């Protein structure tokens, strides 16, 4: 299943799940409306003026009560949704997690950060925020609405008890949830179930208030009993609705866990990694049960079951034995000794890889484009090894700068400043008047390593810097954004790569406004012409050949495209991307294929073109691993 099919499937699953929950809410509203209406009748000053049930079923009363119940459930869901609007960081903080210090000298934490960074860069997405939960149980989670607000949380027990391969398997499992669209589904579940739970909480409040109040006089005795009955009924109805919702949630979650385990094996090509982690979890004295207050609410997000389940029907995770046998069919049932804290393996500076920049030897455009599309959201073991090698090749001063807030800002400024001497001088003067002195000092210190930056290293460095940049205060963020805008405004010869990296930084920090996906390629001929023309010119020095590439794509896509010969302004490209963000999911694959054909129309993809393609793909919600693997697949298929 490719990335786009998986995303569509996740959305369909969300739709079916929401439909089931809506039906549960409708049933809840009907029963609650009847109970509340009956209580209203009994609380009336003339309780014997007719049959109470008949009076409770009056249409006007039922409609009024149902409206109130809908508002309560909707308001409860909305409040929880707003509380979680920050994405993964809100979930991590609700569970008591702390952001991992990006400059940590703790060997275990450094190893975790290395594994997450390698997996993110191999997947073609910015590095997510990493949180540590100071809990000795073995567990992890990934949460967020979109790729730009993802957070990964890992418990102290997992960090200390798992070796590097096992930890990599767990992180690959969590990245599968990210890439298959499970995160959005999971957070919507939390909000919907909270709205249903509000009914039960109101019932409990009524019971508590009635039980602690004074005894009422005889005339109010019936009213007091009605309030008690109403509270008890609302508790039963609310918690029964929550139970139904949890049963639906658990059934879906169990299947997604099997898929994530299988994907972890596919990503790492090492079943012993995820399988070994599951065996260590099974042998661990504390298991995966978390002590966090909100663990039950977010139980379906975890790597292992974070709470104790009453039955298999309410369990959000399959039994560990079944999960182990899925990834290790020949497992003999033995478990390792109860895990102790292990010394982490040292970080390796490099790893041997087959070949070099094989994208330079591409063959047929159609074959490469198909391989590129097939690789989206599906990092391989080669991608992970390639990411490790690239991180090892980066100058240590730049690598360390990406993990420190002041230096990370200086690093991004240095990367985005133009190569033209006049532009660079004007940009440096602008920073002198707007940026903080500490940042300018860091920029001066990075001048030498930045001058030696190799092609293909800009994008990984920006991806590494994003977690540090997301931790800026509101004032720091505003100053940083102002400096970025000033840098782009002063650039005399802004290239496509510079624009794409700038856009990735902005979107990676503040996120992109979520647009409705209701447009087709045929509806977006204007923005599509502008983007593809820009990519074709970047991939082909000959303007005539670039025009030919766009004209051929117009025939393939069935869209009337106009080649834009003049370099586009950054504002025009932002306009085009804002409209292409509304493209339906099913047609994003053809768009990515067209982008790939434009970049490699001259028969090769150099590292800067690969960076451009990956940066643009990510801003469209398509995490793209290295094009080297896709090119290698084409070479192998035509050998």
KENU-97475 format. One record per residue (C-alpha): x negated, y negated, z negated; residue in three letters; chain. Coordinates in steps of 0.001 Angstrom, whole numbers, always signed. Example, Ala and Ser with C-alpha at 12.3 -4.5 7.8 and 13.67 -1.06 7.14 Angstrom:
// KENU-97475
        u        v        w  res  chain
   -12300    +4500    -7800  ALA      A
   -13670    +1060    -7140  SER      A
This chain:
// KENU-97475
        u        v        w  res  chain
       +0       +0       +0  UNK      A
    -1549    -3336    +1055  UNK      A
    -1485    -6537     -987  UNK      A
    +1444    -8115     +844  UNK      A
    +3570    -4955     +643  UNK      A
    +2753    -4653    -3058  UNK      A
    +3739    -8280    -3665  UNK      A
    +7004    -7798    -1761  UNK      A
    +7702    -4626    -3694  UNK      A
    +7045    -6421    -6974  UNK      A
    +9489    -9162    -5985  UNK      A
   +12141    -6627    -4983  UNK      A
   +11579    -4789    -8242  UNK      A
   +11958    -8075   -10076  UNK      A
   +15220    -8702    -8242  UNK      A
   +16631    -5286    -9116  UNK      A
   +15479    -5633   -12692  UNK      A
   +17019    -9071   -12996  UNK      A
   +20255    -7677   -11531  UNK      A
   +20341    -4915   -14154  UNK      A
   +19658    -7417   -16895  UNK      A
   +22329    -9751   -15514  UNK      A
   +24830    -6889   -15668  UNK      A
   +23744    -6251   -19253  UNK      A
   +24161    -9952   -20021  UNK      A
   +27630    -9963   -18403  UNK      A
   +28672    -7017   -20568  UNK      A
   +27156    -8783   -23556  UNK      A
   +29069   -11960   -22762  UNK      A
   +32377   -10107   -22388  UNK      A
   +32028    -8304   -25706  UNK      A
   +30642   -11344   -27513  UNK      A
   +33394   -13594   -26162  UNK      A
   +36043   -11195   -27423  UNK      A
   +34411   -10945   -30854  UNK      A
   +33939   -14704   -31189  UNK      A
   +37452   -15471   -29961  UNK      A
   +38921   -13026   -32464  UNK      A
   +36885   -14645   -35227  UNK      A
   +38113   -18087   -34135  UNK      A
   +41712   -16891   -34373  UNK      A
   +41167   -15411   -37831  UNK      A
   +39483   -18584   -38991  UNK      A
   +42472   -20618   -37814  UNK      A
   +44639   -22143   -40487  UNK      A
   +47692   -20101   -39358  UNK      A
   +46429   -16528   -39052  UNK      A
   +49907   -14949   -39060  UNK      A
   +51362   -16981   -36183  UNK      A
   +51400   -14020   -33818  UNK      A
   +49256   -11070   -32791  UNK      A
   +45551   -12107   -33375  UNK      A
   +44291    -9959   -30505  UNK      A
   +46788   -11428   -28052  UNK      A
   +45823   -14939   -29130  UNK      A
   +42121   -14088   -28795  UNK      A
   +42681   -12932   -25199  UNK      A
   +44150   -16239   -24072  UNK      A
   +42310   -17231   -20842  UNK      A
   +41492   -20755   -21985  UNK      A
   +39919   -19538   -25220  UNK      A
   +38008   -16741   -23449  UNK      A
   +36599   -19111   -20814  UNK      A
   +35528   -21606   -23454  UNK      A
   +33830   -18998   -25613  UNK      A
   +32176   -17303   -22602  UNK      A
   +30777   -20662   -21507  UNK      A
   +29250   -21204   -24934  UNK      A
   +27749   -17688   -24964  UNK      A
   +26258   -18187   -21465  UNK      A
   +24753   -21478   -22573  UNK      A
   +23250   -19852   -25678  UNK      A
   +21674   -16981   -23717  UNK      A
   +20507   -19300   -20946  UNK      A
   +19091   -21822   -23392  UNK      A
   +17273   -19075   -25292  UNK      A
   +15684   -17790   -22083  UNK      A
   +14801   -21309   -20929  UNK      A
   +13144   -22202   -24221  UNK      A
   +10988   -19070   -24122  UNK      A
   +10138   -19690   -20476  UNK      A
    +8998   -23226   -21283  UNK      A
    +6927   -21938   -24187  UNK      A
    +5137   -19618   -21766  UNK      A
    +4887   -22056   -18858  UNK      A
    +1138   -22456   -19484  UNK      A
     +755   -18854   -18307  UNK      A
    -1701   -16350   -19677  UNK      A
    -3282   -18697   -22223  UNK      A
      +91   -19142   -23959  UNK      A
     +461   -15366   -24301  UNK      A
    -3105   -14924   -25546  UNK      A
    -2712   -17633   -28173  UNK      A
     +653   -16217   -29294  UNK      A
    -1165   -12925   -29930  UNK      A
    -3869   -14666   -31970  UNK      A
    -6557   -14566   -29295  UNK      A
    -9424   -17044   -29139  UNK      A
   -11063   -18194   -25899  UNK      A
   -14334   -16401   -25308  UNK      A
   -17245   -18809   -25640  UNK      A
   -18701   -18974   -22138  UNK      A
   -22158   -19606   -23606  UNK      A
   -21920   -16722   -26063  UNK      A
   -25107   -15017   -27136  UNK      A
   -23225   -12017   -28510  UNK      A
   -24303    -9061   -26347  UNK      A
   -20874    -7371   -26420  UNK      A
   -19042   -10532   -25430  UNK      A
   -21618   -11319   -22746  UNK      A
   -21109    -7860   -21259  UNK      A
   -17326    -8370   -21194  UNK      A
   -17694   -11735   -19470  UNK      A
   -20067   -10237   -16881  UNK      A
   -17599    -7459   -16070  UNK      A
   -14678    -9900   -15683  UNK      A
   -16745   -12252   -13502  UNK      A
   -17908    -9418   -11254  UNK      A
   -14377    -8099   -10827  UNK      A
   -12953   -11563   -10099  UNK      A
   -15562   -12422    -7476  UNK      A
   -15218    -8960    -5927  UNK      A
   -11451    -9559    -5721  UNK      A
   -11861   -12980    -4115  UNK      A
   -10166   -14898    -6921  UNK      A
   -11437   -17446    -9458  UNK      A
   -12611   -16098   -12789  UNK      A
    -9697   -15981   -15254  UNK      A
    -9878   -17220   -18816  UNK      A
   -11035   -14495   -21193  UNK      A
    -9681   -14209   -24746  UNK      A
   -10891   -12027   -27597  UNK      A
    -8380   -10577   -30068  UNK      A
   -10092    -9911   -33389  UNK      A
    -8376    -6560   -33801  UNK      A
   -10207    -3243   -34188  UNK      A
    -7634    -1379   -32091  UNK      A
    -8528     -653   -28442  UNK      A
    -6343    -2706   -26131  UNK      A
    -6295    -5346   -23388  UNK      A
    -3813    -7305   -21301  UNK      A
    -3523    -9642   -18318  UNK      A
     -891   -12374   -18280  UNK      A
      +72   -15347   -16155  UNK      A
    +2541   -16648   -13591  UNK      A
     +167   -17159   -10664  UNK      A
    -3482   -16504    -9843  UNK      A
    -4476   -19942   -11137  UNK      A
    -3171   -19482   -14711  UNK      A
    -4295   -15924   -15423  UNK      A
    -5794   -14973   -18766  UNK      A
    -7273   -11624   -19756  UNK      A
    -7352   -10608   -23400  UNK      A
    -9473    -7809   -24860  UNK      A
    -9573    -6621   -28460  UNK      A
   -12743    -6501   -30506  UNK      A
   -12267    -2739   -30825  UNK      A
   -12330    -2296   -27034  UNK      A
   -15392    -4512   -26652  UNK      A
   -17374    -2553   -29238  UNK      A
   -16107     +995   -28648  UNK      A
   -16240    +1192   -24836  UNK      A
   -19375    +1418   -22744  UNK      A
   -19821     -684   -19613  UNK      A
   -18243    +1781   -17182  UNK      A
   -15247    +2308   -19468  UNK      A
   -14840    -1422   -20002  UNK      A
   -15031    -1949   -16252  UNK      A
   -12267     +629   -15810  UNK      A
   -10044    -1225   -18295  UNK      A
   -10689    -4587   -16612  UNK      A
   -10007    -3031   -13191  UNK      A
    -6702    -1731   -14619  UNK      A
    -5774    -5270   -15691  UNK      A
    -6807    -6735   -12339  UNK      A
    -4461    -4250   -10697  UNK      A
    -1588    -5791   -12670  UNK      A
    -2725    -9216   -11444  UNK      A
    -3054    -8209    -7791  UNK      A
     +183    -6183    -7652  UNK      A
    +2353    -9018    -8986  UNK      A
    +3166    -7380   -12333  UNK      A
    +2289   -10470   -14396  UNK      A
    +5130   -12637   -13119  UNK      A
    +7575    -9790   -13662  UNK      A
    +6319    -9246   -17205  UNK      A
    +6710   -12868   -18295  UNK      A
   +10185   -13102   -16794  UNK      A
   +11122   -10035   -18792  UNK      A
    +9950   -11726   -21982  UNK      A
   +12104   -14800   -21302  UNK      A
   +15232   -12812   -20333  UNK      A
   +15042   -10493   -23312  UNK      A
   +14538   -13417   -25659  UNK      A
   +17780   -14970   -24398  UNK      A
   +19673   -11760   -25164  UNK      A
   +18011   -11493   -28563  UNK      A
   +19268   -14956   -29535  UNK      A
   +22815   -13539   -29907  UNK      A
   +21586   -11047   -32510  UNK      A
   +19570   -13730   -34303  UNK      A
   +22665   -15944   -34575  UNK      A
   +24569   -13002   -36046  UNK      A
   +21847   -12435   -38631  UNK      A
   +21894   -16135   -39550  UNK      A
   +25684   -15996   -40064  UNK      A
   +25374   -12944   -42299  UNK      A
   +22636   -14583   -44342  UNK      A
   +24611   -17838   -44686  UNK      A
   +27816   -16025   -45699  UNK      A
   +26077   -13749   -48148  UNK      A
   +24304   -16595   -49932  UNK      A
   +27349   -18924   -50057  UNK      A
   +29773   -19368   -52923  UNK      A
   +32904   -17261   -53139  UNK      A
   +35738   -19052   -51413  UNK      A
   +39187   -19436   -52835  UNK      A
   +41846   -16940   -51872  UNK      A
   +43063   -18981   -48922  UNK      A
   +39561   -18941   -47468  UNK      A
   +38973   -15299   -48272  UNK      A
   +40097   -14166   -44842  UNK      A
   +37916   -16798   -43217  UNK      A
   +34918   -15659   -45219  UNK      A
   +35543   -12082   -44160  UNK      A
   +35889   -13208   -40543  UNK      A
   +32530   -14958   -40676  UNK      A
   +30913   -11856   -42165  UNK      A
   +32536    -9695   -39515  UNK      A
   +31480   -12090   -36779  UNK      A
   +27887   -12085   -38001  UNK      A
   +27771    -8292   -38168  UNK      A
   +29378    -7935   -34741  UNK      A
   +26999   -10422   -33139  UNK      A
   +24030    -8618   -34655  UNK      A
   +25233    -5290   -33305  UNK      A
   +26041    -6681   -29854  UNK      A
   +22856    -8756   -29596  UNK      A
   +20508    -6024   -30705  UNK      A
   +22343    -3453   -28566  UNK      A
   +21844    -5747   -25561  UNK      A
   +18187    -6151   -26471  UNK      A
   +17852    -2358   -26718  UNK      A
   +19336    -1932   -23232  UNK      A
   +16949    -4541   -21894  UNK      A
   +14018    -2824   -23587  UNK      A
   +14994     +519   -22051  UNK      A
   +14940    -1047   -18579  UNK      A
   +11653    -2809   -19359  UNK      A
   +10045     +372   -20643  UNK      A
   +11077    +2459   -17631  UNK      A
    +9552      -28   -15206  UNK      A
    +6426     -565   -17323  UNK      A
    +5591    +3167   -17497  UNK      A
    +5489    +3479   -13720  UNK      A
    +3377     +338   -13336  UNK      A
     +838    +1752   -15815  UNK      A
     +344    +4858   -13681  UNK      A
     -159    +2632   -10617  UNK      A
    -2670     +433   -12471  UNK      A
    -4667    +3472   -13623  UNK      A
    -4808    +4793   -10047  UNK      A
    -5839    +1368    -8754  UNK      A
    -8647    +1179   -11318  UNK      A
   -10050    +4411    -9889  UNK      A
    -9662    +3035    -6364  UNK      A
   -11384     -256    -7244  UNK      A
   -14366    +1252    -9092  UNK      A
   -14530    +4662    -7414  UNK      A
   -15321    +6013   -10846  UNK      A
   -12479    +8009   -12457  UNK      A
   -14702    +8606   -15496  UNK      A
   -14546    +4870   -16236  UNK      A
   -10813    +4468   -16805  UNK      A
   -10480    +8152   -17804  UNK      A
   -13248    +7808   -20374  UNK      A
   -11625    +4673   -21793  UNK      A
    -8321    +6509   -22191  UNK      A
   -10070    +9401   -23945  UNK      A
   -11868    +7028   -26308  UNK      A
    -8516    +5384   -27003  UNK      A
    -6940    +8761   -27760  UNK      A
    -9762    +9602   -30192  UNK      A
    -9836    +6186   -31863  UNK      A
    -8567    +6186   -35417  UNK      A
    -6647    +2919   -34975  UNK      A
    -5447    +3740   -31456  UNK      A
    -4020     +795   -29523  UNK      A
    -1577     -541   -32093  UNK      A
    -2008    -4288   -32609  UNK      A
    -1393    -6247   -35811  UNK      A
     -338    -9453   -34015  UNK      A
    +3076   -10825   -34961  UNK      A
    +4346   -10995   -31368  UNK      A
    +2907    -7646   -30272  UNK      A
    +6355    -6077   -29789  UNK      A
    +7536    -8923   -27550  UNK      A
    +4560    -8499   -25212  UNK      A
    +4173    -4725   -25563  UNK      A
    +4698    -4069   -21847  UNK      A
    +1650    -6196   -20978  UNK      A
     -893    -4079   -22851  UNK      A
    -3377    -1499   -21582  UNK      A
    -2227     +879   -24319  UNK      A
     +983     +911   -26305  UNK      A
     +546    -1972   -28728  UNK      A
    +3445     -981   -30979  UNK      A
    +4982    +2224   -32274  UNK      A
    +7947    +3451   -30199  UNK      A
   +10998    +5138   -31658  UNK      A
   +11341    +7489   -28689  UNK      A
    +9938    +8144   -25243  UNK      A
   +12805    +6154   -23742  UNK      A
   +11641    +2947   -25423  UNK      A
    +7910    +3615   -24927  UNK      A
    +6392    +1059   -22567  UNK      A
    +3470    +3355   -21725  UNK      A
    +3280    +6997   -20650  UNK      A
    +1650    +9460   -23100  UNK      A
    -2131    +9166   -23095  UNK      A
    -2510   +12834   -22181  UNK      A
     -415   +12333   -19024  UNK      A
    -2423    +9244   -18038  UNK      A
    -5739   +11044   -18552  UNK      A
    -4654   +14034   -16462  UNK      A
    -3551   +11713   -13651  UNK      A
    -7072   +10299   -13241  UNK      A
    -9013   +13389   -14450  UNK      A
    -7044   +16421   -13177  UNK      A
    -9655   +18895   -14481  UNK      A
    -9748   +17499   -18015  UNK      A
   -10053   +20325   -20536  UNK      A
    -8242   +18468   -23319  UNK      A
   -11351   +17676   -25361  UNK      A
   -11889   +14217   -26795  UNK      A
   -15117   +12413   -27698  UNK      A
   -16002   +11835   -31356  UNK      A
   -14212    +8982   -33076  UNK      A
   -15849    +5927   -31483  UNK      A
   -18398    +3840   -33302  UNK      A
   -19678     +423   -32269  UNK      A
   -21993     +977   -29331  UNK      A
   -24914    -1083   -28181  UNK      A
   -24030    -2575   -24799  UNK      A
   -26128    -1852   -21789  UNK      A
   -28282    -4776   -20678  UNK      A
   -26962    -6939   -17881  UNK      A
   -28592    -5954   -14603  UNK      A
   -29817    -8829   -12505  UNK      A
   -29253    -7074    -9216  UNK      A
   -28005    -3917    -7612  UNK      A
   -28962    -2307    -4343  UNK      A
   -26391    -2537    -1595  UNK      A
   -26115    -1105    +1852  UNK      A
   -26895    -3620    +4545  UNK      A
   -27002    -7372    +4457  UNK      A
   -24612    -9917    +5942  UNK      A
   -22907    -7433    +8203  UNK      A
   -20241    -9992    +9053  UNK      A
   -22766   -11347   +11569  UNK      A
   -22412    -8207   +13679  UNK      A
   -18633    -8133   +14035  UNK      A
   -16957    -6500   +16982  UNK      A
   -13355    -6781   +18100  UNK      A
   -11429    -9640   +16497  UNK      A
    -8243    -7645   +16092  UNK      A
   -10016    -4814   +14294  UNK      A
   -11818    -7147   +11910  UNK      A
    -8671    -9172   +11216  UNK      A
    -6755    -5993   +10382  UNK      A
    -9561    -4868    +8069  UNK      A
    -9587    -8275    +6358  UNK      A
    -5828    -8150    +5743  UNK      A
    -6060    -4584    +4446  UNK      A
    -8756    -5623    +1958  UNK      A
    -6683    -8361     +260  UNK      A
    -6044    -7541    -3374  UNK      A
    -7975    -4266    -3056  UNK      A
   -11554    -4718    -4240  UNK      A
   -13774    -1688    -3804  UNK      A
   -16792     -354    -5655  UNK      A
   -18973    -1910    -2925  UNK      A
   -17320    -5289    -3510  UNK      A
   -18043    -5049    -7234  UNK      A
   -21674    -4096    -6602  UNK      A
   -21995    -6907    -4054  UNK      A
   -20582    -9391    -6554  UNK      A
   -23076    -8201    -9168  UNK      A
   -25908    -8655    -6710  UNK      A
   -24781   -12147    -5754  UNK      A
   -24523   -13205    -9381  UNK      A
   -28009   -11833    -9978  UNK      A
   -29386   -13833    -7045  UNK      A
   -28066   -17174    -8324  UNK      A
   -30639   -19430    -9993  UNK      A
   -30412   -18858   -13749  UNK      A
   -30104   -22608   -14377  UNK      A
   -27037   -22814   -12156  UNK      A
   -25564   -19642   -13652  UNK      A
   -25865   -21059   -17178  UNK      A
   -24516   -24456   -16094  UNK      A
   -21306   -22845   -14829  UNK      A
   -20509   -21715   -18383  UNK      A
   -20922   -25051   -20190  UNK      A
   -18267   -27826   -19885  UNK      A
   -20617   -30809   -19297  UNK      A
   -22929   -28883   -16995  UNK      A
   -20000   -27242   -15142  UNK      A
   -18683   -30667   -14161  UNK      A
   -22139   -31704   -12965  UNK      A
   -22475   -28438   -11034  UNK      A
   -19175   -28972    -9202  UNK      A
   -20086   -32587    -8411  UNK      A
   -23410   -31443    -6978  UNK      A
   -21784   -28750    -4834  UNK      A
   -19090   -31071    -3461  UNK      A
   -21384   -34012    -2718  UNK      A
   -22055   -34243    +1002  UNK      A
   -25274   -33440    +2817  UNK      A
   -25306   -36790    +4626  UNK      A
   -27861   -39022    +2792  UNK      A
   -25712   -42176    +3025  UNK      A
   -22657   -40381    +1680  UNK      A
   -24635   -38753    -1095  UNK      A
   -26148   -42050    -2217  UNK      A
   -22723   -43741    -2333  UNK      A
   -21278   -40759    -4200  UNK      A
   -24103   -40828    -6757  UNK      A
   -23485   -44530    -7383  UNK      A
   -19755   -43869    -7809  UNK      A
   -20450   -41150   -10358  UNK      A
   -22763   -43513   -12232  UNK      A
   -19803   -45847   -12776  UNK      A
   -17146   -43203   -13532  UNK      A
   -18710   -40025   -14933  UNK      A
   -19918   -39568   -18503  UNK      A
   -23647   -40160   -19118  UNK      A
   -24030   -36598   -20428  UNK      A
   -22644   -35238   -17154  UNK      A
   -24956   -37460   -15098  UNK      A
   -27906   -36221   -17125  UNK      A
   -26912   -32631   -16376  UNK      A
   -26532   -33492   -12686  UNK      A
   -30075   -34891   -12577  UNK      A
   -31365   -31717   -14218  UNK      A
   -29615   -29533   -11641  UNK      A
   -30925   -31454    -8633  UNK      A
   -33767   -29030    -7888  UNK      A
   -31832   -25735    -8168  UNK      A
   -28913   -27262    -6233  UNK      A
   -31255   -28207    -3390  UNK      A
   -32246   -24547    -3142  UNK      A
   -28681   -23243    -3144  UNK      A
   -28365   -20450     -597  UNK      A
   -25448   -20195    +1873  UNK      A
   -22638   -18184     +362  UNK      A
   -23392   -19176    -3260  UNK      A
   -21141   -22236    -3539  UNK      A
   -17865   -20356    -3870  UNK      A
   -19086   -17880    -6555  UNK      A
   -20482   -20765    -8622  UNK      A
   -17201   -22663    -8468  UNK      A
   -15307   -19512    -9416  UNK      A
   -17623   -19079   -12406  UNK      A
   -17158   -22714   -13462  UNK      A
   -13346   -22761   -13449  UNK      A
   -12849   -21256   -16961  UNK      A
   -15097   -23953   -18468  UNK      A
   -13306   -26672   -16491  UNK      A
    -9890   -25447   -17660  UNK      A
   -10965   -26117   -21243  UNK      A
   -11375   -29858   -20674  UNK      A
    -9230   -32180   -22746  UNK      A
    -6545   -34270   -21039  UNK      A
    -8819   -37338   -20971  UNK      A
   -11793   -35346   -19672  UNK      A
    -9620   -33731   -17024  UNK      A
    -8288   -37092   -15839  UNK      A
   -11826   -38499   -15536  UNK      A
   -13003   -35359   -13730  UNK      A
   -10140   -35534   -11235  UNK      A
   -10829   -39227   -10600  UNK      A
   -14471   -38454    -9874  UNK      A
   -13503   -35662    -7475  UNK      A
   -11160   -37941    -5565  UNK      A
   -13875   -40590    -5373  UNK      A
   -16394   -38072    -4022  UNK      A
   -14053   -37007    -1236  UNK      A
   -13119   -40611     -391  UNK      A
   -16791   -41554      +53  UNK      A
   -17687   -38571    +2230  UNK      A
   -18475   -39766    +5751  UNK      A
   -18626   -36315    +7316  UNK      A
   -16387   -34111    +5190  UNK      A
   -16450   -30581    +6586  UNK      A
   -13809   -27896    +6319  UNK      A
   -15774   -25974    +3672  UNK      A
   -16189   -29052    +1490  UNK      A
   -12440   -29744    +1702  UNK      A
   -11559   -26112     +938  UNK      A
   -13847   -25948    -2112  UNK      A
   -12504   -29263    -3396  UNK      A
    -8941   -27985    -3027  UNK      A
    -9821   -24740    -4776  UNK      A
   -11285   -26643    -7752  UNK      A
    -8199   -28853    -8095  UNK      A
    -5740   -25997    -7710  UNK      A
    -7787   -23704    -9936  UNK      A
    -7640   -26202   -12811  UNK      A
    -4182   -27726   -12615  UNK      A
    -2401   -25054   -10617  UNK      A
     -255   -25431    -7539  UNK      A
    +3368   -26452    -7630  UNK      A
    +5322   -23275    -6972  UNK      A
    +7172   -23667    -3705  UNK      A
   +10102   -21650    -2411  UNK      A
    +8952   -19106     +114  UNK      A
   +11619   -19590    +2749  UNK      A
    +9742   -20601    +5896  UNK      A
    +8560   -18495    +8836  UNK      A
    +5552   -19039   +11092  UNK      A
    +7837   -20336   +13843  UNK      A
    +9016   -23091   +11471  UNK      A
    +5464   -24224   +10682  UNK      A
    +3908   -24829   +14095  UNK      A
    +2528   -28254   +13134  UNK      A
     +665   -27360    +9932  UNK      A
     -340   -24019   +11465  UNK      A
    -1907   -25779   +14476  UNK      A
    -3880   -28092   +12204  UNK      A
    -5226   -25336    +9934  UNK      A
    -6116   -22869   +12697  UNK      A
    -7765   -25587   +14792  UNK      A
    -9900   -26576   +11804  UNK      A
   -10946   -22970   +11191  UNK      A
   -11635   -22377   +14892  UNK      A
   -13908   -25413   +15081  UNK      A
   -15721   -24235   +11938  UNK      A
   -16277   -20812   +13490  UNK      A
   -17211   -22007   +16973  UNK      A
   -19499   -24885   +17930  UNK      A
   -18058   -25014   +21451  UNK      A
   -14780   -26982   +21350  UNK      A
   -13620   -25208   +24509  UNK      A
   -14020   -21795   +22902  UNK      A
   -12241   -23023   +19771  UNK      A
    -9332   -24151   +21951  UNK      A
    -9224   -20741   +23631  UNK      A
    -9085   -19052   +20232  UNK      A
    -6056   -21114   +19149  UNK      A
    -4278   -20588   +22481  UNK      A
    -4751   -16818   +22251  UNK      A
    -3398   -16803   +18722  UNK      A
     -351   -18747   +19864  UNK      A
     +458   -15874   +22227  UNK      A
     -122   -13223   +19563  UNK      A
    +1901   -15007   +16872  UNK      A
    +4646   -16080   +19228  UNK      A
    +4357   -19681   +17964  UNK      A
    +3784   -22766   +20088  UNK      A
     +444   -24105   +18811  UNK      A
    -1370   -27279   +19819  UNK      A
    -5141   -27373   +19517  UNK      A
    -6273   -30338   +17379  UNK      A
    -9642   -31406   +18765  UNK      A
   -10477   -34156   +16277  UNK      A
   -11662   -33274   +12751  UNK      A
    -8723   -33510   +10349  UNK      A
    -8698   -35684    +7260  UNK      A
    -8588   -33973    +3888  UNK      A
    -5150   -35500    +3249  UNK      A
    -3840   -34023    +6516  UNK      A
    -5151   -30567    +5613  UNK      A
    -3567   -30845    +2158  UNK      A
     -283   -31687    +3881  UNK      A
     -609   -28604    +6071  UNK      A
    -1400   -26325    +3117  UNK      A
    +1547   -27657    +1098  UNK      A
    +3883   -26613    +3902  UNK      A
    +2206   -23283    +4564  UNK      A
    +2668   -22477     +862  UNK      A
    +6369   -22003    +1691  UNK      A
    +5616   -19174    +4130  UNK      A
    +7492   -15970    +3347  UNK      A
    +5371   -13190    +1883  UNK      A
    +5915   -10824    +4811  UNK      A
    +4234   -13259    +7253  UNK      A
    +1197   -14118    +5140  UNK      A
     -628   -11073    +6469  UNK      A
     -349   -12261   +10105  UNK      A
    -1424   -15746    +8998  UNK      A
    -4518   -14364    +7286  UNK      A
    -5299   -12254   +10356  UNK      A
    -5033   -15362   +12531  UNK      A
    -7340   -17285   +10193  UNK      A
    -9880   -14450   +10373  UNK      A
    -9766   -14416   +14180  UNK      A
   -10409   -18164   +14273  UNK      A
   -13438   -17987   +11999  UNK      A
   -15115   -15085   +13825  UNK      A
   -14054   -15961   +17352  UNK      A
   -17716   -16461   +18342  UNK      A
   -18441   -12857   +17372  UNK      A
   -19948   -13490   +13936  UNK      A
   -19081   -14718   +10466  UNK      A
   -21877   -16488    +8655  UNK      A
   -21840   -16888    +4837  UNK      A
   -20414   -20427    +4924  UNK      A
   -17594   -19329    +7240  UNK      A
   -16867   -16430    +4892  UNK      A
   -16707   -18895    +1982  UNK      A
   -14331   -21111    +3939  UNK      A
   -12033   -18204    +4789  UNK      A
   -12004   -16926    +1199  UNK      A
   -11362   -20388     -295  UNK      A
    -8440   -21116    +2049  UNK      A
    -7021   -17607    +1567  UNK      A
    -7082   -17979    -2216  UNK      A
    -5237   -21303    -2149  UNK      A
    -2526   -19479     -176  UNK      A
    -2272   -16812    -2873  UNK      A
    -4262   -14147     -979  UNK      A
    -7349   -13065    -3007  UNK      A
    -9805   -11969     -346  UNK      A
   -12830    -9748    -1108  UNK      A
   -16003   -10151     +909  UNK      A
   -15672    -9989    +4692  UNK      A
   -18810    -7852    +4728  UNK      A
   -16824    -4766    +3810  UNK      A
   -14223    -5434    +6514  UNK      A
   -16959    -5912    +9094  UNK      A
   -18593    -2696    +7935  UNK      A
   -15327     -822    +8404  UNK      A
   -15049    -2141   +11958  UNK      A
   -18641    -1110   +12700  UNK      A
   -18033    +2370   +11303  UNK      A
   -14814    +2767   +13261  UNK      A
   -16460    +1868   +16563  UNK      A
   -19738    +3696   +16075  UNK      A
